[in-house]
Amino acid sequence: MNLIGIPLVDWSNGIIMIAVFAFVVIAMIAVLVSLMNSGKRR
């Protein structure tokens, strides 16, 4: 059991997953801001 030799994070896949998650969060925030701005027009 060599814990040092086992990588805890797979960076090749992890960076892609983090980028996709960040893109989804930014897209949801953009949609939320768009809905808030469109709701104030009367």
TIGURO-953376 format. One line per field, with one value per atom (N, C-alpha, C, O): chain; z, y, x; residue in three letters; atom name. Coordinates in Angstrom, 2 decimals, m for minus. Layout:
% residues N
chain = c(A:...)
zz = c(Z:...)
yy = c(Y:...)
xx = c(X:...)
res = c(ALA:...)
atom = c(CA:...)
END
This chain:
% residues 42
chain = c(A:A:A:A:A:A:A:A:A:A:A:A:A:A:A:A:A:A:A:A:A:A:A:A:A:A:A:A:A:A:A:A:A:A:A:A:A:A:A:A:A:A:A:A:A:A:A:A:A:A:A:A:A:A:A:A:A:A:A:A:A:A:A:A:A:A:A:A:A:A:A:A:A:A:A:A:A:A:A:A:A:A:A:A:A:A:A:A:A:A:A:A:A:A:A:A:A:A:A:A:A:A:A:A:A:A:A:A:A:A:A:A:A:A:A:A:A:A:A:A:A:A:A:A:A:A:A:A:A:A:A:A:A:A:A:A:A:A:A:A:A:A:A:A:A:A:A:A:A:A:A:A:A:A:A:A:A:A:A:A:A:A:A:A:A:A:A:A)
zz = c(0.00:0.00:0.00:1.05:m1.19:m1.30:m1.69:m2.87:m0.71:m0.98:m1.75:m2.43:m1.64:m2.33:m3.83:m4.62:m4.24:m5.65:m6.36:m7.58:m5.59:m6.20:m6.34:m5.32:m7.55:m7.69:m7.19:m7.58:m6.33:m5.77:m6.77:m6.68:m7.72:m8.70:m10.08:m10.33:m11.00:m12.39:m13.09:m13.48:m13.24:m13.71:m15.16:m15.56:m15.96:m17.38:m17.53:m18.42:m16.68:m16.73:m15.79:m16.07:m14.70:m13.70:m14.21:m13.94:m14.96:m15.49:m16.48:m16.51:m17.28:m18.23:m17.49:m17.86:m16.44:m15.68:m14.99:m14.96:m14.43:m13.76:m14.78:m14.47:m15.97:m17.00:m17.44:m17.61:m17.61:m18.00:m16.90:m17.17:m15.64:m14.52:m14.42:m14.18:m14.59:m14.54:m15.67:m15.48:m16.87:m18.00:m17.73:m18.05:m17.13:m16.80:m15.77:m15.88:m14.75:m13.70:m14.30:m13.99:m15.15:m15.76:m16.67:m16.71:m17.39:m18.26:m17.43:m17.81:m16.30:m15.45:m14.86:m14.76:m14.46:m13.92:m15.01:m14.73:m16.24:m17.35:m17.63:m17.88:m17.60:m17.82:m16.69:m16.93:m15.46:m14.32:m14.41:m14.16:m14.76:m14.90:m16.04:m15.94:m17.13:m18.27:m17.87:m18.24:m17.11:m16.68:m15.71:m15.75:m14.83:m13.89:m14.63:m14.27:m15.66:m16.40:m17.25:m17.40:m17.79:m18.64:m17.79:m18.30:m16.54:m15.69:m15.20:m14.80:m15.24:m14.72:m15.77:m15.44:m17.02:m18.07:m18.02:m18.29:m17.67:m17.66:m18.27:m18.36)
yy = c(m1.20:0.00:1.25:1.77:1.71:2.92:4.07:4.23:4.88:5.97:7.12:7.88:7.24:8.33:8.07:9.01:6.83:6.50:6.59:6.64:6.62:6.68:8.14:8.83:8.63:10.02:10.18:9.42:11.16:11.37:12.08:11.97:12.79:13.53:13.22:13.27:12.89:12.70:14.06:14.45:14.76:16.14:16.22:17.21:15.20:15.27:15.27:15.94:14.54:14.52:15.56:16.10:15.85:16.79:18.21:18.91:18.63:20.01:20.17:21.21:19.13:19.21:19.26:20.04:18.45:18.44:19.77:20.27:20.37:21.67:22.75:23.64:22.68:23.68:23.55:24.56:22.32:22.13:22.61:23.27:22.29:22.73:24.25:24.83:24.90:26.36:26.97:27.98:26.36:26.87:26.76:27.67:25.63:25.45:26.47:27.03:26.72:27.68:29.08:29.81:29.46:30.80:30.93:31.99:29.87:29.92:30.07:30.82:29.36:29.48:30.88:31.42:31.47:32.83:33.82:34.75:33.62:34.51:34.41:35.43:33.19:33.03:33.68:34.32:33.54:34.13:35.65:36.29:36.24:37.70:38.17:39.21:37.39:37.75:37.73:38.61:36.70:36.63:37.76:38.31:38.12:39.22:40.54:41.35:40.76:42.01:42.08:43.15:40.97:40.98:41.11:41.56:40.73:40.80:42.20:42.49:43.09:44.44:45.39:46.53:44.94:45.84:45.87:44.87:47.02:47.21:48.54:48.89)
xx = c(0.85:0.00:0.89:1.26:1.21:2.03:1.12:0.79:0.70:m0.24:0.41:m0.27:1.75:2.43:2.44:2.37:2.54:2.61:1.27:1.23:0.18:m1.15:m1.58:m1.70:m1.81:m2.27:m3.70:m4.59:m3.91:m5.24:m6.16:m7.38:m5.57:m6.36:m5.84:m4.64:m6.75:m6.36:m6.50:m7.59:m5.38:m5.43:m5.86:m6.49:m5.54:m5.92:m7.43:m7.95:m8.13:m9.60:m10.19:m11.26:m9.51:m10.04:m10.15:m11.13:m9.15:m9.17:m10.33:m10.98:m10.57:m11.68:m13.00:m13.89:m13.15:m14.40:m14.63:m15.75:m13.56:m13.68:m14.06:m14.86:m13.48:m13.80:m15.26:m15.94:m15.73:m17.13:m18.06:m19.06:m17.72:m18.56:m18.59:m19.65:m17.44:m17.38:m18.20:m18.88:m18.14:m18.93:m20.42:m21.18:m20.85:m22.26:m22.71:m23.80:m21.88:m22.24:m22.35:m23.29:m21.40:m21.43:m22.65:m23.27:m23.00:m24.17:m25.45:m26.34:m25.54:m26.73:m26.84:m27.94:m25.71:m25.73:m26.16:m26.91:m25.69:m26.07:m27.56:m28.21:m28.11:m29.55:m30.33:m31.36:m29.86:m30.55:m30.56:m31.59:m29.42:m29.34:m30.24:m30.88:m30.27:m31.12:m32.60:m33.37:m32.99:m34.39:m34.72:m35.82:m33.77:m34.02:m34.17:m35.01:m33.34:m33.42:m34.69:m35.28:m35.12:m36.31:m37.58:m38.61:m37.52:m38.70:m38.99:m40.12:m37.98:m38.18:m38.77:m39.09:m38.92:m39.39:m40.93:m41.59:m41.46:m42.93:m43.28:m44.46)
res = c(MET:MET:MET:MET:ASN:ASN:ASN:ASN:LEU:LEU:LEU:LEU:ILE:ILE:ILE:ILE:GLY:GLY:GLY:GLY:ILE:ILE:ILE:ILE:PRO:PRO:PRO:PRO:LEU:LEU:LEU:LEU:VAL:VAL:VAL:VAL:ASP:ASP:ASP:ASP:TRP:TRP:TRP:TRP:SER:SER:SER:SER:ASN:ASN:ASN:ASN:GLY:GLY:GLY:GLY:ILE:ILE:ILE:ILE:ILE:ILE:ILE:ILE:MET:MET:MET:MET:ILE:ILE:ILE:ILE:ALA:ALA:ALA:ALA:VAL:VAL:VAL:VAL:PHE:PHE:PHE:PHE:ALA:ALA:ALA:ALA:PHE:PHE:PHE:PHE:VAL:VAL:VAL:VAL:VAL:VAL:VAL:VAL:ILE:ILE:ILE:ILE:ALA:ALA:ALA:ALA:MET:MET:MET:MET:ILE:ILE:ILE:ILE:ALA:ALA:ALA:ALA:VAL:VAL:VAL:VAL:LEU:LEU:LEU:LEU:VAL:VAL:VAL:VAL:SER:SER:SER:SER:LEU:LEU:LEU:LEU:MET:MET:MET:MET:ASN:ASN:ASN:ASN:SER:SER:SER:SER:GLY:GLY:GLY:GLY:LYS:LYS:LYS:LYS:ARG:ARG:ARG:ARG:ARG:ARG:ARG:ARG)
atom = c(N:CA:C:O:N:CA:C:O:N:CA:C:O:N:CA:C:O:N:CA:C:O:N:CA:C:O:N:CA:C:O:N:CA:C:O:N:CA:C:O:N:CA:C:O:N:CA:C:O:N:CA:C:O:N:CA:C:O:N:CA:C:O:N:CA:C:O:N:CA:C:O:N:CA:C:O:N:CA:C:O:N:CA:C:O:N:CA:C:O:N:CA:C:O:N:CA:C:O:N:CA:C:O:N:CA:C:O:N:CA:C:O:N:CA:C:O:N:CA:C:O:N:CA:C:O:N:CA:C:O:N:CA:C:O:N:CA:C:O:N:CA:C:O:N:CA:C:O:N:CA:C:O:N:CA:C:O:N:CA:C:O:N:CA:C:O:N:CA:C:O:N:CA:C:O:N:CA:C:O:N:CA:C:O:N:CA:C:O)
END
